[in-house]
Amino acid sequence: MHNNRRNFLGLALATVAFATVGAATASAASVEEIKAKGTLVVGIQGDNAPWGFVNTSGVQDGFDADVANLFAKELGVKVQFQPLAVANRIPALTTGKVDILFATMAMTEERAKSIQYSKPYAANAISLYAAKSDTVTKPEDVAGWEIGVPKSSSQDKAVTDAVGSTATVRRFDDDAATIQALISGQVKAIGGNQFYGQRLDAASPGTYEPKINFLTTYNGVGTRLGEKDWNEAVNAFIDKIKANGELAAITKKWMAIDLPQFPESIPNIPFTVN
């Protein structure tokens, strides 16, 4: 984990390197067409360690990169990563700019109307982060505050649902911008995933902490609606890496936790193409 945490400190460099991963091109291709082509274009996050980030060497890294690399190996193809902002993930998939999303895609009912989710392969806690000096134990305590979130993210929905009209929700382009907004004083709190604490502590040691835990979400691989071949290939792959211990090893490597227990179903979010 020490090496992984050092990568967190390279966030600023990673942002500069974001554009150097390489422009990807894709179209709505079948699994067999991708095998024939020999390259899988994967939509991923480039600024959200440890899920997906460009490391200080300019290489796409993180939990999702490790899983995506295993999936490409399963297909017998190379990977071309395309880092995406949170709000651009689904459009990049549906317009064929990427073949598939390994992109910290929390499984929500609204998103399931636009993309096909796989079975869950990761879990993520969504919390409110603020200064340790601020007393916050419930949503009512943030009345009148400005709270930052990455736009179109799980945090966006969780915070908006929790605070209603009592606070102002400010939306930023990505995780890095959201974290910087808190550190620079643009907002008084932010909605973040379970690793925001490490990133905040790296930037300003001992200053911030999680205040309110909103929910636990589950991440799924995103493919296009109706593409049964992709959905079946991904679900078979997830079953395989759960059974053989590879997913547990990747989870331990990046999250320092055991593999979570995943739900067999989530209301209104199908894991398979009917």
Backbone hydrogen bonds, N-H to C=O, Kabsch-Sander energy under -0.5 kcal/mol:
donor,donor_aa,acceptor,acceptor_aa,energy
5,R,1,M,-2.6
6,R,2,H,-2.0
7,N,3,N,-1.3
8,F,4,N,-0.9
8,F,5,R,-0.6
9,L,5,R,-1.0
10,G,7,N,-1.1
11,L,8,F,-1.4
14,A,10,G,-2.9
15,T,11,L,-2.1
16,V,12,A,-1.6
17,A,13,L,-2.3
18,F,14,A,-0.9
19,A,16,V,-0.6
20,T,17,A,-2.2
21,V,18,F,-0.9
29,A,27,S,-2.1
34,I,30,S,-2.0
35,K,31,V,-2.2
36,A,32,E,-2.0
37,K,33,E,-2.3
38,G,34,I,-2.8
39,T,34,I,-0.5
40,L,78,K,-3.1
41,V,39,T,-0.5
42,V,40,L,-0.7
42,V,80,Q,-2.3
43,G,41,V,-0.5
43,G,100,I,-3.0
44,I,82,Q,-1.9
48,N,52,G,-2.9
51,W,48,N,-1.3
52,G,48,N,-1.9
53,F,61,D,-2.2
54,V,46,G,-1.8
55,N,53,F,-0.7
55,N,59,V,-3.0
58,G,55,N,-2.5
61,D,53,F,-3.1
63,F,50,P,-3.0
64,D,51,W,-2.7
65,A,51,W,-0.6
66,D,62,G,-2.2
67,V,63,F,-2.1
68,A,64,D,-2.8
69,N,65,A,-2.4
70,L,66,D,-1.7
71,F,67,V,-2.1
72,A,68,A,-2.6
73,K,69,N,-2.1
74,E,70,L,-2.1
75,L,71,F,-1.9
76,G,72,A,-1.3
77,V,72,A,-2.5
78,K,38,G,-2.6
80,Q,40,L,-2.8
82,Q,42,V,-3.1
84,L,44,I,-2.8
86,V,173,D,-0.5
87,A,173,D,-0.5
88,N,85,A,-1.2
89,R,85,A,-0.6
89,R,86,V,-1.2
92,A,88,N,-2.1
93,L,89,R,-1.5
94,T,90,I,-2.9
95,T,91,P,-2.0
96,G,93,L,-1.5
97,K,92,A,-1.7
98,V,92,A,-1.6
99,D,41,V,-2.4
100,I,41,V,-1.2
101,L,222,G,-2.4
102,F,43,G,-2.2
102,F,100,I,-0.6
106,A,104,T,-1.3
107,M,218,Y,-3.0
108,T,106,A,-0.8
112,A,108,T,-1.9
113,K,110,E,-1.3
114,S,111,R,-2.1
115,I,111,R,-2.0
116,Q,223,T,-3.3
117,Y,115,I,-0.6
117,Y,270,P,-0.6
118,S,221,V,-1.3
121,Y,219,N,-2.4
122,A,219,N,-0.9
124,N,217,T,-2.6
126,I,215,L,-3.0
127,S,125,A,-0.5
127,S,192,G,-2.8
128,L,212,I,-2.4
129,Y,190,I,-3.2
130,A,209,E,-2.0
131,A,188,K,-0.5
132,K,207,T,-2.9
134,D,131,A,-1.7
136,V,134,D,-0.8
141,D,138,K,-2.0
142,V,139,P,-1.7
143,A,140,E,-1.3
144,G,166,T,-3.6
145,W,142,V,-2.4
147,I,145,W,-0.5
147,I,168,T,-3.1
148,G,189,A,-2.8
149,V,170,R,-2.0
151,K,172,F,-3.0
153,S,150,P,-1.4
157,K,153,S,-1.6
158,A,154,S,-2.7
159,V,155,Q,-2.9
160,T,156,D,-2.3
161,D,157,K,-2.7
162,A,158,A,-1.8
163,V,159,V,-2.8
164,G,160,T,-1.7
166,T,163,V,-2.2
168,T,145,W,-3.0
169,V,167,A,-0.6
170,R,147,I,-3.1
170,R,168,T,-0.6
172,F,149,V,-2.8
178,T,174,D,-1.7
179,I,175,D,-2.7
180,Q,176,A,-2.4
181,A,177,A,-1.7
182,L,178,T,-1.3
183,I,179,I,-2.2
184,S,180,Q,-2.6
185,G,182,L,-0.9
186,Q,181,A,-1.9
187,V,181,A,-1.5
188,K,146,E,-2.4
189,A,146,E,-1.2
190,I,129,Y,-2.3
191,G,148,G,-2.4
192,G,127,S,-2.9
192,G,190,I,-0.5
196,Y,193,N,-1.8
199,R,195,F,-1.6
200,L,196,Y,-3.0
201,D,197,G,-2.3
202,A,198,Q,-1.9
203,A,199,R,-1.4
204,S,200,L,-2.9
207,T,204,S,-1.7
209,E,130,A,-2.4
211,K,128,L,-3.9
212,I,128,L,-0.8
214,F,126,I,-2.6
214,F,212,I,-0.7
215,L,126,I,-1.2
217,T,124,N,-3.5
219,N,122,A,-2.8
220,G,105,M,-2.2
221,V,119,K,-0.5
222,G,101,L,-2.2
223,T,116,Q,-2.6
225,L,114,S,-0.5
227,E,224,R,-1.7
228,K,226,G,-1.6
231,N,227,E,-2.0
232,E,228,K,-2.7
233,A,229,D,-2.1
234,V,230,W,-2.6
235,N,231,N,-2.5
236,A,232,E,-2.2
237,F,233,A,-1.8
238,I,234,V,-2.7
239,D,235,N,-2.4
240,K,236,A,-1.9
241,I,237,F,-2.5
242,K,238,I,-1.9
243,A,239,D,-2.1
244,N,240,K,-2.5
247,L,241,I,-2.4
248,A,241,I,-0.6
249,A,245,G,-2.1
250,I,246,E,-2.1
251,T,247,L,-2.5
252,K,248,A,-2.4
253,K,249,A,-2.3
254,W,250,I,-2.3
255,M,251,T,-2.7
256,A,251,T,-0.7
256,A,252,K,-1.0
257,I,251,T,-0.7
262,F,260,P,-0.5
266,I,269,I,-0.6
269,I,266,I,-2.1
